[in-house]
Each structure stands twice: as structure tokens, then as C-alpha cells.
Amino acid sequence: MAIFGAENAKTKGGSRGGENTLSIVSAGTTITGDIECSGVLKVEGRIEGSVRHARQVMLAKEGAIHGDVSAGEVVVGGVIDGAVSASERLELQTTAVVNGDITTRSIVVMEGARINGGLKMSEIALIGRDEEIADSRDSKVVRRS
């Protein structure tokens, strides 16, 4: 029981991890279902489902995600079959393949990377960010805070 008590004392102090956590899906591992995390997700295996709310997603060249990916920063070395939404930055390494639409603020595409889908880049903020949004009713630009 003392083990659990000591762990609870640490989390009560505010060091819950959250954005500082690292989750790894290792090579040879397949996860079926959607994943939600606030920290860093490194994928060397396979995910059959969407990844949402991560601060950063790193997909190794052997890795695959068959679902949508939504994160602050996405670094792709493997295959994504689904839409990618990177609110800050997307990096496609030489072995990357994205079969789906991409929405990002900043993109780096290395020679050899493949995109099979549309690309939308703008300063329009994605979920939870301060940004300008177009008011479709009267075509004015509105600042949301």
C-alpha cells in the first residue's frame, strides 16, 4: 500500500505528466481503436484508429497509422492512411507517405516523401488556438481569443 500512497503524493503536487509524457507503440505492436493523449506519441508499430489531441506525434519509417491524426506537431517517416491536422508543424521525411488531406500552419517535405491528398495551409487557427477566423456571414476577419 505504501507504493500507491507515494505515487499519489507525487501526483497531488501537480506533476501529473500530461504534456510531458511519452507513449510508445513499439515495433510489432498493433493497437486497434482511437488514441487520445496530451503528450508525445512515438509510433514504431501500427495503429488502427485515429490519434487526437497529442502535443507531438512521431511516426517511425516502419510505423503506420490507419486513421486521422490531429496534433500540434507531426513528424512522419511511415504511412498515414487518413487526414493529418498539425496545428503548428508537419514534417514529412523521405520515407513518408500520407494518403489523405493535410491541414497545417507549417510544412517541411523532404525529397522522396509522398502526399496523396489535398494540402491546406493558413494562419486560421486549429482547435484551441488564438487565431483569425473568417466570418462566412459577412466575409469579415474576426479575431478569436
C-alpha positions in Angstrom: 0.0 0.0 0.0 2.9 2.4 0.6 3.8 2.2 -3.0 0.5 3.6 -4.1 0.5 6.2 -1.4 3.9 7.5 -2.5 2.7 7.7 -6.1 -0.5 9.6 -5.1 1.6 12.1 -3.2 3.6 12.9 -6.4 0.5 13.5 -8.5 -1.1 15.7 -5.9 1.9 18.1 -6.2 1.0 18.9 -9.8 3.5 16.7 -11.6 0.9 14.6 -13.4 2.9 14.4 -16.6 0.3 15.4 -19.2 2.2 17.2 -21.9 5.5 15.8 -20.7 4.5 12.2 -21.1 6.0 9.9 -23.8 3.9 7.0 -25.0 5.5 4.4 -27.3 3.8 1.9 -29.6 6.7 -0.4 -30.3 7.5 -2.3 -33.4 5.4 -5.5 -33.7 2.6 -3.9 -31.7 -0.9 -3.2 -33.2 -3.4 -1.0 -31.4 -7.0 -1.1 -32.6 -9.0 1.9 -31.5 -8.7 5.6 -31.2 -5.9 7.1 -29.0 -6.2 10.4 -27.1 -3.1 11.8 -25.4 -1.8 15.2 -24.4 1.9 14.4 -24.6 4.2 12.9 -27.1 3.3 9.7 -29.0 6.0 7.7 -30.8 4.7 5.0 -33.2 7.0 2.3 -34.4 4.2 -0.2 -34.7 0.7 0.1 -36.1 -2.4 2.0 -35.0 -5.8 1.0 -36.5 -7.7 4.2 -35.4 -7.3 7.9 -35.0 -4.8 9.8 -32.9 -6.2 13.0 -31.3 -5.0 15.9 -29.0 -1.3 14.9 -28.9 1.3 17.6 -28.5 3.5 15.7 -30.8 3.2 12.5 -32.9 6.4 10.8 -34.2 5.8 8.1 -36.8 8.8 5.9 -37.5 9.5 4.7 -41.0 8.3 1.2 -40.0 5.2 2.6 -38.4 1.7 3.0 -39.8 -1.5 4.8 -38.7 -4.7 3.9 -40.4 -6.9 6.7 -39.2 -6.8 10.5 -38.8 -4.0 12.3 -36.9 -4.5 15.5 -35.0 -1.7 17.1 -33.0 0.4 20.2 -32.5 3.4 18.8 -34.4 3.5 15.7 -36.5 6.8 14.0 -37.8 6.1 11.3 -40.4 8.6 8.6 -41.5 6.0 5.9 -42.2 2.5 5.6 -43.6 -0.6 7.5 -42.6 -3.9 6.5 -44.3 -6.1 9.3 -43.1 -6.3 13.1 -42.7 -3.5 14.9 -40.9 -4.1 18.1 -38.9 -1.0 19.6 -37.4 -1.8 22.9 -35.7 1.9 24.0 -35.6 4.1 22.0 -37.9 4.2 18.9 -40.1 7.5 17.2 -41.2 7.4 14.5 -43.9 10.7 12.6 -44.0 12.0 10.8 -47.2 10.1 7.6 -46.4 6.8 9.3 -45.5 3.5 8.5 -47.3 0.3 10.4 -46.4 -2.9 9.1 -48.1 -5.3 11.8 -47.0 -5.8 15.6 -46.8 -3.3 17.7 -44.8 -4.1 20.9 -42.8 -1.1 22.6 -41.2 0.4 26.0 -40.5 4.0 25.0 -41.5 5.2 22.1 -43.5 8.6 20.5 -44.3 8.7 17.9 -47.1 11.9 16.0 -47.8 12.7 14.7 -51.2 11.0 11.3 -51.6 8.0 11.9 -49.3 4.6 11.3 -51.0 1.3 13.1 -50.4 -1.8 11.6 -52.0 -4.4 14.2 -51.0 -5.0 17.9 -50.6 -2.9 20.4 -48.7 -4.4 23.4 -46.8 -2.1 25.9 -45.2 -3.3 29.0 -43.4 -3.0 31.1 -40.3 -6.5 30.1 -39.4 -6.1 28.5 -36.0 -7.0 24.9 -35.4 -8.7 23.7 -32.3 -7.9 25.6 -29.2 -5.6 28.3 -30.6 -5.8 32.1 -30.8 -6.3 32.8 -34.5 -8.1 34.7 -37.1 -11.3 33.1 -38.5 -13.3 34.1 -41.4 -16.9 35.0 -40.6 -18.7 33.5 -43.6 -21.8 35.5 -43.0 -20.3 38.9 -43.9 -16.8 38.0 -45.1 -15.1 39.8 -42.3 -12.0 38.6 -40.5 -12.6 38.1 -36.8 -10.0 37.6 -34.0 -11.0 34.8 -31.6 -9.2 34.8 -28.2 
